[in-house]
Amino acid sequence: MRFVIVGCGRVGARLGSQLSLAGHEVAVIDKDPQAFLRLSPTFKGETIEGVGFDREVLIRAGIERADGFASVTNGDNTNIVSARIARYVFRVPMVVTRIYDPRRAEIYRRLGIPTISPTDWGATAIAEMLLHPGLATRLTMGHGEVTLVEYAVTEYLNGHRVDELNIPGEMVVAGLVRESRATLPTPGTRLQLGDMLYISVQTASLGRLEEMLRLP
């Protein structure tokens, strides 16, 4: 697959390096040539100096045959304009952009452009860590209404069944890792000490989950 990334800051460089290491064709665009020094030594893609919303620059990056596009510069305006050009001018199948302003991020989500808002994500993650220190938040969905948490099975849960933690409409065990192997547990699966549980829970029910797990 071919991907075009606008912005070679810490996120863009990491993203480009990961996609390249996975064997994909990657072109990274940045107006500062020094930014490309952040790329991993294993990076085998292209680096293109220029502005991410310049159509000629995007064409040089191969956007006309790109399978995916990400704009992750430090400027919301640049990211928005670049993403809109990729989506509506070049018809790239998958476009993702980073927008710091949560209000603007929501607008572009409604317009059909998947948007990552570090401000929203960071605030939610920190709040969950402060309010629920016994549970490790791995993902929040929507506007934070649903949370995926990680929890290591303790002696208290050892031998209990998975369905004892399933409450329709409130929480469900979405995955289990045992001895480094991930599975989708059945309701009758017996928990073992050291299992890692991944529980999808209504954020409003985190307190109830803590009570069930006997967390402080």
ROTORSE-326934 format. One line per field, with one value per residue: x, y, z of N, C-alpha, C in turn; residue in three letters; residue number from 0. Coordinates in nm, 4 decimals, padded with zeros to 6 digits. Each point is the difference from the previous one (the first is absolute). Example, Ala and Ser with C-alpha at 12.3 -4.5 7.8 and 13.67 -1.06 7.14 Angstrom:
n.x <- [01.3190,-00.0350]
n.y <- [-00.5690,00.1050]
n.z <- [00.7800,-00.0720]
ca.x <- [-00.0890,00.0820]
ca.y <- [00.1190,00.1190]
ca.z <- [00.0000,00.0060]
c.x <- [00.0900,-00.0770]
c.y <- [00.1200,00.1090]
c.z <- [00.0000,00.0730]
aa <- [ALA,SER]
i <- [0,1]
***
This chain:
n.x <- [00.0835,-00.0558,00.0833,-00.0727,00.1077,-00.0808,00.1247,00.1231,-00.0955,-00.0140,-00.1258,00.0188,00.1126,-00.0645,-00.1040,00.0750,00.0772,-00.1117,-00.0621,00.1131,00.0189,-00.1302,00.0822,-00.0603,-00.0550,00.0941,-00.0746,00.1023,-00.0922,00.0962,-00.0335,00.0347,00.1012,00.0289,-00.1292,00.0494,00.0836,-00.1286,-00.0001,-00.0494,00.1177,-00.1043,-00.0314,-00.0848,-00.0813,-00.0887,00.0870,-00.1005,00.0829,-00.0860,-00.1033,-00.0616,-00.0379,00.1251,-00.0876,00.0945,00.0148,-00.1308,-00.0043,00.1042,-00.0797,-00.0657,-00.0603,00.0229,00.0971,-00.0236,00.0252,00.0914,-00.0531,00.1044,-00.0676,00.1263,-00.0145,00.0695,-00.0442,-00.1049,00.0246,00.1310,-00.0246,-00.0850,00.0724,00.1096,-00.0675,-00.0535,00.1188,00.0584,-00.0972,-00.0142,00.1305,00.0800,-00.1064,00.0898,00.0037,00.1164,-00.0643,00.1099,-00.0517,00.1005,-00.0940,00.0706,-00.0695,-00.0492,-00.0352,00.1137,00.0611,-00.0953,00.0200,00.1284,-00.0217,-00.0842,00.1062,00.0259,00.0743,00.0490,-00.0236,00.1296,-00.0550,00.1311,-00.0626,-00.0970,00.0833,00.0889,-00.0957,-00.0605,00.1160,00.0375,-00.1213,00.0034,00.1248,-00.0462,-00.1084,00.0696,00.0839,-00.0977,-00.0521,00.0597,-00.0254,-00.0534,-00.1284,-00.0330,-00.1302,-00.0318,-00.0778,00.0413,-00.1111,00.0863,00.0479,00.1145,-00.0125,00.1213,-00.0119,00.1002,-00.0373,-00.0659,00.0503,-00.0562,00.0419,00.1078,-00.0305,-00.0246,-00.1275,00.0243,-00.1058,00.0782,00.0754,-00.0894,-00.0291,-00.1073,00.0504,00.0824,00.0278,00.1072,00.0431,00.0815,00.0916,00.0806,00.1055,00.0341,00.1068,-00.0243,-00.1039,-00.0475,-00.1120,-00.1102,-00.0057,-00.0417,-00.1322,00.0254,00.0796,00.0831,-00.0003,00.1232,00.0687,00.0110,-00.1245,00.0057,-00.0884,-00.0793,-00.0462,-00.1041,00.0031,-00.1269,00.0510,-00.1303,00.0344,00.1027,-00.0753,-00.1025,00.0736,00.0424,-00.1281,-00.0324,00.1003,-00.0758,-00.0092,00.1045]
n.y <- [-00.1190,00.1105,00.0683,00.1106,00.0507,00.0916,00.0404,00.0417,00.0324,-00.0033,00.0432,00.0966,00.0287,-00.0116,00.0658,00.0899,00.0023,-00.0002,00.0864,00.0693,-00.0143,00.0303,00.0673,00.1086,00.0515,00.0823,00.1095,00.0660,00.0925,00.0903,00.1186,-00.0693,00.0061,00.0806,00.0154,-00.0256,00.0721,00.0299,-00.0247,-00.1204,-00.0479,-00.0715,00.1302,-00.0585,00.0894,00.0879,00.0987,00.0825,00.0950,00.0560,00.0712,-00.0505,00.1265,-00.0067,00.0174,00.0826,00.0452,00.0046,00.0529,00.0777,00.0119,00.0055,00.1132,00.0116,-00.0696,00.0936,-00.0923,00.0793,00.0927,00.0597,00.0987,00.0107,00.1154,00.1031,00.0208,00.0336,00.1248,-00.0212,-00.0579,00.0971,00.0996,-00.0536,-00.0257,00.1213,00.0466,-00.0726,00.0398,00.1295,00.0269,-00.0682,00.0077,00.0334,-00.1336,00.0145,00.0965,00.0275,00.0824,00.0748,00.0246,00.1019,00.0827,-00.0423,00.1289,00.0388,-00.0767,00.0381,00.1230,-00.0258,-00.0486,00.1007,00.0608,-00.0980,00.0903,-00.1238,00.0414,00.0208,00.0144,00.0308,00.1156,-00.0477,-00.0683,00.0994,00.0922,-00.0771,-00.0277,00.1261,00.0415,-00.0964,00.0398,00.1250,-00.0229,-00.0765,00.0223,-00.0807,00.0806,-00.0703,00.1251,-00.0782,00.0325,00.1185,-00.0189,00.0492,00.0569,-00.1262,-00.0289,-00.0594,-00.0794,-00.0239,-00.0833,00.0053,-00.1285,-00.0089,-00.1236,00.0278,-00.0280,00.1198,00.0227,-00.0513,-00.0680,00.1304,-00.0013,00.0069,-00.0814,-00.0194,00.0339,-00.0780,00.1268,-00.0550,00.0704,-00.0680,-00.1307,-00.0281,-00.1218,00.0871,-00.0281,-00.1030,00.0344,-00.1222,00.0145,00.1303,-00.0779,00.0747,00.0041,-00.0421,00.0273,-00.1222,00.0100,-00.1267,00.0801,-00.0850,00.1018,00.0345,-00.0194,00.1291,-00.0454,00.0484,00.0730,00.0020,00.0997,-00.0137,00.1253,00.0200,00.1146,00.0212,-00.1198,00.0830,00.0815,-00.0427,00.0153,00.1159,00.0156,-00.0414,00.0811,00.0623,00.1006,00.0647]
n.z <- [00.0000,-00.0472,00.0796,00.0153,00.0597,00.0487,00.0181,00.0248,00.0858,00.1311,-00.0158,-00.0888,00.0657,00.1147,-00.0459,-00.0634,00.1084,00.0744,-00.0816,-00.0060,00.1303,-00.0088,-00.0804,00.0477,-00.1095,00.0398,-00.0094,00.0526,00.0258,-00.0119,00.0462,00.1081,-00.0855,00.1045,-00.0246,-00.1199,00.0756,00.0266,-00.1291,00.0177,00.0388,00.0425,00.0053,-00.0842,00.0534,-00.0475,-00.0090,00.0192,-00.0378,00.0821,-00.0416,00.1044,-00.0233,-00.0412,-00.0976,-00.0486,00.1237,00.0169,-00.1212,00.0338,00.1045,-00.1154,00.0347,-00.1292,00.0561,00.0911,00.0896,00.0553,00.0800,00.0566,00.0582,00.0410,-00.0663,00.0450,-00.1254,00.0736,-00.0388,00.0124,00.1154,00.0307,-00.0486,00.0504,00.1110,-00.0094,-00.0341,00.0955,00.0805,-00.0251,-00.0093,00.0824,00.0767,00.0902,-00.0059,00.0630,00.0648,00.0685,00.0903,00.0441,00.0917,00.0452,-00.0767,00.1165,00.0010,-00.0529,00.0885,00.0845,-00.0451,-00.0036,00.1203,00.0219,-00.0515,00.0836,00.0649,00.0126,00.1231,00.0245,00.1199,-00.0011,-00.0172,-00.0798,-00.0791,00.0019,-00.0105,-00.0904,-00.0620,00.0175,-00.0391,-00.0942,-00.0264,00.0110,-00.0737,-00.0862,00.0999,00.0381,-00.0921,-00.0934,-00.0326,-00.0923,00.0118,-00.0521,-00.0017,-00.1203,00.0884,00.0113,-00.0681,-00.0826,00.0939,-00.0629,00.1038,00.0541,00.0346,00.0849,-00.0283,00.1115,00.1193,00.0180,-00.1251,00.0510,-00.1111,-00.0004,-00.0410,-00.1305,-00.0083,00.1051,-00.1055,-00.0596,-00.0232,-00.0566,-00.1001,00.0808,-00.0042,-00.0721,00.0307,-00.0584,00.0915,-00.0191,00.0715,-00.0400,00.0731,-00.0155,00.0197,-00.1001,00.0707,-00.0604,00.1282,00.0324,00.0174,-00.0363,-00.0678,00.0597,00.0827,-00.0383,00.1096,-00.0277,-00.0202,-00.1227,00.0650,-00.1060,00.0720,-00.0825,00.0459,00.0306,-00.0421,-00.0076,-00.0491,-00.0198,00.0721,-00.0706,-00.1109,00.0503,00.0321,-00.1233,-00.0333,00.0914,-00.0867,00.0521]
ca.x <- [-00.0835,00.0748,-00.0507,00.0598,-00.0067,00.0390,00.0513,00.1018,00.0337,00.0177,-00.1050,00.0138,00.1202,-00.0266,-00.0979,00.0647,00.0977,-00.0718,-00.0605,00.1095,00.0521,-00.0985,00.0106,-00.0838,00.0603,-00.0337,00.0573,-00.0179,00.0143,00.0207,00.0625,00.1331,00.0774,00.0633,-00.0973,00.0141,00.0999,-00.0716,-00.0384,00.0853,00.1003,-00.0550,-00.1007,00.0346,-00.0930,00.0424,-00.0159,-00.0295,-00.0036,-00.1073,-00.1176,-00.0892,-00.1228,00.0391,-00.0411,00.1145,00.0774,-00.0746,00.0112,00.1347,00.0005,-00.0752,-00.1319,-00.0989,-00.0114,00.0129,-00.1075,-00.0299,00.0616,-00.0088,00.0604,00.0318,00.0873,-00.0367,-00.1007,-00.1335,-00.0423,00.0710,-00.0517,-00.1363,00.0020,00.0645,-00.0914,-00.1121,00.0490,00.0214,-00.1287,-00.0993,00.0600,00.0697,-00.0832,00.0749,-00.1006,00.0044,00.0653,-00.0039,00.0696,00.0107,-00.0448,00.0106,-00.1215,-00.1056,-00.1220,00.0225,00.0140,-00.1347,-00.0591,00.0555,-00.0488,-00.1347,00.0156,00.0476,00.1462,00.0431,00.0824,00.0578,00.0195,00.0830,-00.0526,-00.1086,00.0501,00.0868,-00.0786,-00.0788,00.0889,00.0510,-00.1120,-00.0255,00.1094,-00.0187,-00.1233,-00.0055,00.1403,00.0192,-00.0318,00.0801,-00.0822,00.0675,-00.0703,-00.1311,-00.0774,-00.0953,00.0439,00.0422,-00.1102,00.0413,00.1435,00.0598,00.1007,00.0839,00.0067,00.0662,-00.0792,00.0604,-00.0424,-00.1440,-00.0769,00.0504,-00.0999,-00.1330,-00.0334,-00.0058,-00.1345,-00.0250,00.0361,-00.0800,-00.1300,-00.0547,-00.0190,00.0928,00.1390,00.0201,00.1407,00.0193,00.1166,00.0790,00.1343,00.0541,00.1308,00.0332,-00.0918,-00.1279,-00.1189,-00.1311,-00.0500,-00.1421,-00.0521,00.0395,00.1454,00.0445,00.1140,00.1170,00.0888,00.0944,-00.0690,-00.0233,-00.1353,-00.0343,-00.1426,-00.0668,-00.0937,-00.0541,00.0843,-00.0764,-00.0046,00.1342,-00.0043,-00.0598,00.1009,00.0993,-00.0562,-00.0008,00.1384,00.0469,00.1066,-00.0236]
ca.y <- [00.1190,00.1259,00.0994,00.1328,00.0614,00.1414,00.0343,-00.0946,00.0219,-00.1266,-00.0944,-00.0329,-00.0812,-00.1329,-00.0639,-00.0348,-00.1061,-00.1244,-00.0485,-00.0440,-00.1250,-00.1049,-00.0360,00.0831,00.1154,00.1176,00.1296,00.0949,00.1389,00.1022,00.1202,00.0130,-00.1199,-00.0549,-00.0851,-00.1391,-00.0664,-00.0730,-00.1317,-00.1111,-00.0413,-00.1071,00.0563,-00.0221,00.0741,00.1253,00.1242,00.1069,00.1308,00.0827,00.0251,-00.1144,00.0244,00.0355,-00.1126,-00.0547,-00.0765,-00.1230,-00.0866,-00.0562,-00.1017,-00.1155,-00.0056,-00.0484,-00.1450,-00.0315,-00.0737,00.0684,00.1316,00.0544,00.1321,00.0040,00.1130,00.0669,00.1015,-00.0501,00.0462,-00.0790,-00.1373,-00.0010,00.0250,-00.1147,-00.1141,00.0238,-00.0185,-00.1440,-00.0709,00.0446,00.0260,-00.1187,-00.1161,-00.1035,-00.0808,00.0161,00.1252,00.0262,00.1237,00.0355,00.1364,00.0253,00.0656,-00.1019,00.0431,-00.0160,-00.1432,-00.0578,00.0437,-00.0775,-00.1373,-00.0026,00.0104,-00.1288,-00.0132,-00.0476,00.1024,-00.0261,00.1229,-00.0281,00.0734,-00.0821,-00.1302,00.0169,00.0389,-00.1154,-00.1019,00.0451,-00.0036,-00.1392,-00.0452,00.0614,-00.0461,-00.1464,-00.0406,-00.1457,-00.0473,00.0649,00.0333,-00.0269,00.0631,00.0581,00.0028,00.1091,00.1150,-00.0520,-00.0704,-00.1386,-00.0111,-00.1337,-00.0004,-00.1182,-00.0355,-00.1274,-00.0795,-00.0179,-00.1196,00.0103,-00.0468,-00.1296,-00.1064,00.0497,-00.0058,00.1281,00.0584,00.0714,00.1392,00.0503,00.0568,00.0536,00.1442,00.0730,-00.0431,-00.1334,-00.0370,-00.0008,-00.0793,-00.0565,-00.0426,-00.0979,-00.0494,00.0745,-00.0345,00.0703,-00.0750,00.0563,-00.0994,-00.0320,00.0338,-00.0985,-00.0046,00.0235,00.0902,-00.0488,00.1029,00.0455,00.0325,00.1419,00.0177,00.1247,00.0134,00.1152,00.0400,00.1351,00.0791,00.0303,-00.1203,-00.0363,-00.0173,-00.1309,-00.0995,00.0010,-00.0705,-00.1423,-00.0466,00.0320,00.0983,00.1102]
ca.z <- [00.0000,-00.0044,00.0924,-00.0024,00.1319,00.0029,00.1323,00.0471,00.1402,00.0713,-00.0391,-00.1414,-00.0197,00.0556,-00.0865,-00.1251,00.0240,00.0269,-00.1240,-00.0860,00.0552,-00.0291,-00.1408,-00.0854,-00.0668,00.0815,-00.0345,00.1102,-00.0443,00.1033,-00.0560,00.0589,-00.0330,00.1197,00.0692,-00.0453,00.0833,00.1051,-00.0516,00.0397,-00.0998,-00.0824,-00.0908,-00.1398,-00.0842,-00.0617,00.0760,-00.0956,00.0631,-00.0528,00.0830,-00.0137,-00.0760,-00.1364,-00.0838,-00.0710,00.0980,00.0265,-00.1179,00.0039,00.1048,-00.0467,00.0621,-00.0966,00.0131,00.1424,00.0675,00.1251,00.0169,00.1358,00.0196,00.1428,00.0311,00.1240,-00.0268,-00.0337,-00.1327,-00.1006,00.0035,-00.0535,-00.1443,-00.0637,00.0057,-00.0914,-00.1370,-00.0204,-00.0009,-00.0976,-00.1310,-00.0497,00.0321,00.0711,00.0713,00.1452,00.0386,00.1446,00.0333,00.1410,00.0274,00.1429,00.0495,00.0044,-00.0688,-00.1439,-00.0257,-00.0085,-00.1271,-00.1111,00.0130,-00.0578,-00.1450,-00.0511,00.0047,00.1319,00.0628,00.1309,00.0767,00.1176,00.1149,00.0537,00.0426,00.1157,00.1169,00.0419,00.0550,00.1293,00.0945,00.0371,00.0858,00.1309,00.0626,00.0080,-00.0084,-00.0073,-00.1345,-00.1043,-00.1158,-00.1265,-00.1111,00.0251,-00.1231,-00.0111,00.0790,00.1294,00.0669,00.0197,00.0262,00.0026,00.1062,00.0154,00.1418,00.0276,00.0940,00.1323,00.0724,00.0265,-00.1149,-00.0445,00.0010,-00.0353,-00.1420,-00.0705,-00.0014,00.1241,-00.0235,-00.1115,00.0349,-00.1260,-00.0068,00.0865,-00.0165,-00.0558,-00.0183,-00.1456,-00.0377,00.1089,-00.0379,00.0958,-00.0447,-00.1225,-00.1094,00.0126,-00.0385,00.0308,00.0956,00.0054,00.1333,00.1003,00.0191,00.1373,00.0075,00.0709,00.0520,-00.1019,-00.1259,-00.0251,-00.0525,-00.0685,00.0294,-00.0583,00.1049,-00.0011,00.0888,00.1210,00.0841,00.0465,00.1446,00.0296,-00.0348,00.1074,00.1124,-00.0333,00.0030,00.1349,-00.0065,00.0947]
c.x <- [00.0875,-00.0666,00.0765,-00.0228,00.0486,00.0405,00.0973,00.0496,00.0146,-00.1036,00.0167,00.1197,-00.0211,-00.0962,00.0635,00.0975,-00.0687,-00.0588,00.1065,00.0555,-00.0936,-00.0034,-00.0838,00.0823,-00.0459,00.0704,-00.0323,00.0316,00.0242,00.0709,00.1413,00.0803,00.0682,-00.0938,00.0165,00.1051,-00.0662,-00.0399,00.0997,00.1032,-00.0505,-00.1023,00.0460,-00.0903,00.0618,-00.0194,-00.0128,-00.0124,-00.1099,-00.1137,-00.1046,-00.1288,00.0305,-00.0270,00.1169,00.0877,-00.0683,00.0094,00.1386,00.0106,-00.0805,-00.1389,-00.1071,-00.0156,00.0123,-00.1222,-00.0412,00.0800,-00.0170,00.0674,00.0190,00.1021,-00.0442,-00.1080,-00.1333,-00.0412,00.0660,-00.0551,-00.1386,00.0002,00.0601,-00.0947,-00.1163,00.0429,00.0185,-00.1335,-00.0865,00.0566,00.0615,-00.0708,00.0794,-00.0987,-00.0033,00.0817,-00.0184,00.0765,00.0034,-00.0404,-00.0010,-00.1289,-00.1156,-00.1260,00.0140,00.0123,-00.1363,-00.0673,00.0488,-00.0318,-00.1375,00.0044,00.0602,00.1498,00.0383,00.1039,00.0483,00.0210,00.0824,-00.0511,-00.1094,00.0539,00.0831,-00.0768,-00.0799,00.0876,00.0512,-00.1095,-00.0266,00.1095,-00.0149,-00.1191,-00.0029,00.1407,00.0229,-00.0241,00.0825,-00.0872,00.0802,-00.0659,-00.1282,-00.0705,-00.1040,00.0551,00.0413,-00.1080,00.0361,00.1515,00.0422,00.1122,00.0742,00.0138,00.0639,-00.0771,00.0786,-00.0505,-00.1509,-00.0832,00.0426,-00.1076,-00.1406,-00.0213,-00.0075,-00.1378,-00.0356,00.0363,-00.0781,-00.1357,-00.0562,-00.0236,00.0972,00.1455,00.0053,00.1495,00.0230,00.1181,00.0761,00.1352,00.0537,00.1286,00.0335,-00.0876,-00.1349,-00.1143,-00.1237,-00.0678,-00.1493,-00.0511,00.0472,00.1493,00.0357,00.1260,00.1119,00.0858,00.1035,-00.0631,-00.0124,-00.1363,-00.0121,-00.1511,-00.0526,-00.1136,-00.0536,00.0792,-00.0711,-00.0046,00.1373,00.0043,-00.0560,00.0992,00.1068,-00.0505,00.0016,00.1403,00.0646,00.1242,-00.0289,-00.0632]
c.y <- [00.1247,00.1028,00.1314,00.0629,00.1440,00.0352,-00.1054,00.0408,-00.1352,-00.1039,-00.0426,-00.0887,-00.1422,-00.0771,-00.0453,-00.1147,-00.1346,-00.0590,-00.0513,-00.1335,-00.1166,-00.0362,00.0820,00.1098,00.1260,00.1228,00.0966,00.1405,00.0905,00.1187,00.0222,-00.1268,-00.0630,-00.0965,-00.1470,-00.0766,-00.0796,-00.1408,-00.1058,-00.0306,-00.1096,00.0506,-00.0122,00.0771,00.1258,00.1159,00.1142,00.1318,00.0841,00.0140,-00.1069,00.0248,00.0519,-00.1199,-00.0622,-00.0842,-00.1335,-00.0974,-00.0639,-00.1119,-00.1236,-00.0114,-00.0555,-00.1517,-00.0441,-00.0757,00.0692,00.1279,00.0441,00.1359,00.0200,00.1103,00.0613,00.1063,-00.0581,00.0392,-00.0800,-00.1416,-00.0093,00.0159,-00.1182,-00.1199,00.0171,-00.0179,-00.1480,-00.0733,00.0372,00.0315,-00.1263,-00.1304,-00.1140,-00.0793,00.0222,00.1230,00.0202,00.1284,00.0218,00.1462,00.0202,00.0577,-00.1007,00.0398,-00.0170,-00.1482,-00.0650,00.0373,-00.0885,-00.1479,-00.0116,00.0113,-00.1264,-00.0172,-00.0480,00.0940,-00.0451,00.1341,-00.0324,00.0696,-00.0807,-00.1290,00.0132,00.0335,-00.1183,-00.1051,00.0390,-00.0039,-00.1424,-00.0532,00.0558,-00.0594,-00.1502,-00.0573,-00.1499,-00.0573,00.0780,00.0240,-00.0213,00.0701,00.0621,00.0153,00.1102,00.1232,-00.0447,-00.0773,-00.1449,-00.0051,-00.1464,00.0033,-00.1332,-00.0292,-00.1383,-00.0741,-00.0230,-00.1293,00.0006,-00.0566,-00.1385,-00.1085,00.0448,-00.0086,00.1405,00.0638,00.0713,00.1479,00.0613,00.0491,00.0637,00.1499,00.0807,-00.0392,-00.1418,-00.0244,-00.0192,-00.0850,-00.0465,-00.0421,-00.0911,-00.0585,00.0545,-00.0350,00.0655,-00.0880,00.0856,-00.0999,-00.0232,00.0352,-00.0963,-00.0102,00.0330,00.0865,-00.0623,00.1170,00.0376,00.0257,00.1515,00.0134,00.1344,00.0111,00.1280,00.0397,00.1399,00.0815,00.0331,-00.1187,-00.0428,-00.0214,-00.1354,-00.1120,-00.0074,-00.0748,-00.1502,-00.0602,00.0207,00.0903,00.1118,00.1188]
c.z <- [00.0000,00.0907,-00.0162,00.1366,-00.0099,00.1418,00.0485,00.1382,00.0673,-00.0425,-00.1451,-00.0275,00.0513,-00.0892,-00.1310,00.0155,00.0221,-00.1279,-00.0967,00.0466,-00.0280,-00.1485,-00.0949,-00.0689,00.0744,-00.0550,00.1127,-00.0503,00.1205,-00.0635,00.0529,-00.0290,00.1205,00.0746,-00.0375,00.0789,00.1126,-00.0448,00.0424,-00.1082,-00.0929,-00.1020,-00.1447,-00.0958,-00.0585,00.0967,-00.0999,00.0747,-00.0639,00.0983,-00.0298,-00.0741,-00.1404,-00.0901,-00.0741,00.0923,00.0274,-00.1173,-00.0052,00.1035,-00.0390,00.0556,-00.0940,00.0047,00.1462,00.0520,00.1296,00.0124,00.1436,00.0056,00.1501,00.0309,00.1328,-00.0191,-00.0417,-00.1415,-00.1109,-00.0062,-00.0627,-00.1518,-00.0739,-00.0061,-00.0962,-00.1460,-00.0294,-00.0172,-00.1199,-00.1384,-00.0569,00.0351,00.0626,00.0865,00.1507,00.0358,00.1506,00.0265,00.1501,00.0169,00.1505,00.0590,-00.0011,-00.0757,-00.1503,-00.0359,-00.0174,-00.1319,-00.1143,00.0115,-00.0648,-00.1517,-00.0601,-00.0031,00.1403,00.0600,00.1369,00.0689,00.1241,00.1255,00.0684,00.0605,00.1270,00.1257,00.0535,00.0665,00.1381,00.1057,00.0469,00.0924,00.1418,00.0741,00.0232,-00.0111,-00.0101,-00.1376,-00.1012,-00.1221,-00.1275,-00.1175,00.0516,-00.1334,00.0018,00.0691,00.1399,00.0726,00.0322,00.0122,-00.0055,00.1023,00.0034,00.1491,00.0161,00.1096,00.1295,00.0638,00.0234,-00.1152,-00.0481,00.0135,-00.0327,-00.1509,-00.0594,00.0099,00.1302,-00.0118,-00.1163,00.0509,-00.1266,00.0074,00.0845,-00.0226,-00.0550,-00.0137,-00.1494,-00.0437,00.1218,-00.0553,00.1094,-00.0581,-00.1389,-00.1195,00.0243,-00.0482,00.0247,00.0924,-00.0138,00.1396,00.1083,00.0243,00.1444,00.0002,00.0818,00.0455,-00.1071,-00.1349,-00.0127,-00.0663,-00.0701,00.0063,-00.0630,00.0942,-00.0269,00.1017,00.1315,00.0962,00.0493,00.1512,00.0387,-00.0320,00.1091,00.1227,-00.0232,00.0072,00.1368,-00.0041,00.1000,-00.0688]
aa <- [MET,ARG,PHE,VAL,ILE,VAL,GLY,CYS,GLY,ARG,VAL,GLY,ALA,ARG,LEU,GLY,SER,GLN,LEU,SER,LEU,ALA,GLY,HIS,GLU,VAL,ALA,VAL,ILE,ASP,LYS,ASP,PRO,GLN,ALA,PHE,LEU,ARG,LEU,SER,PRO,THR,PHE,LYS,GLY,GLU,THR,ILE,GLU,GLY,VAL,GLY,PHE,ASP,ARG,GLU,VAL,LEU,ILE,ARG,ALA,GLY,ILE,GLU,ARG,ALA,ASP,GLY,PHE,ALA,SER,VAL,THR,ASN,GLY,ASP,ASN,THR,ASN,ILE,VAL,SER,ALA,ARG,ILE,ALA,ARG,TYR,VAL,PHE,ARG,VAL,PRO,MET,VAL,VAL,THR,ARG,ILE,TYR,ASP,PRO,ARG,ARG,ALA,GLU,ILE,TYR,ARG,ARG,LEU,GLY,ILE,PRO,THR,ILE,SER,PRO,THR,ASP,TRP,GLY,ALA,THR,ALA,ILE,ALA,GLU,MET,LEU,LEU,HIS,PRO,GLY,LEU,ALA,THR,ARG,LEU,THR,MET,GLY,HIS,GLY,GLU,VAL,THR,LEU,VAL,GLU,TYR,ALA,VAL,THR,GLU,TYR,LEU,ASN,GLY,HIS,ARG,VAL,ASP,GLU,LEU,ASN,ILE,PRO,GLY,GLU,MET,VAL,VAL,ALA,GLY,LEU,VAL,ARG,GLU,SER,ARG,ALA,THR,LEU,PRO,THR,PRO,GLY,THR,ARG,LEU,GLN,LEU,GLY,ASP,MET,LEU,TYR,ILE,SER,VAL,GLN,THR,ALA,SER,LEU,GLY,ARG,LEU,GLU,GLU,MET,LEU,ARG,LEU,PRO]
i <- [0,1,2,3,4,5,6,7,8,9,10,11,12,13,14,15,16,17,18,19,20,21,22,23,24,25,26,27,28,29,30,31,32,33,34,35,36,37,38,39,40,41,42,43,44,45,46,47,48,49,50,51,52,53,54,55,56,57,58,59,60,61,62,63,64,65,66,67,68,69,70,71,72,73,74,75,76,77,78,79,80,81,82,83,84,85,86,87,88,89,90,91,92,93,94,95,96,97,98,99,100,101,102,103,104,105,106,107,108,109,110,111,112,113,114,115,116,117,118,119,120,121,122,123,124,125,126,127,128,129,130,131,132,133,134,135,136,137,138,139,140,141,142,143,144,145,146,147,148,149,150,151,152,153,154,155,156,157,158,159,160,161,162,163,164,165,166,167,168,169,170,171,172,173,174,175,176,177,178,179,180,181,182,183,184,185,186,187,188,189,190,191,192,193,194,195,196,197,198,199,200,201,202,203,204,205,206,207,208,209,210,211,212,213,214,215]
***
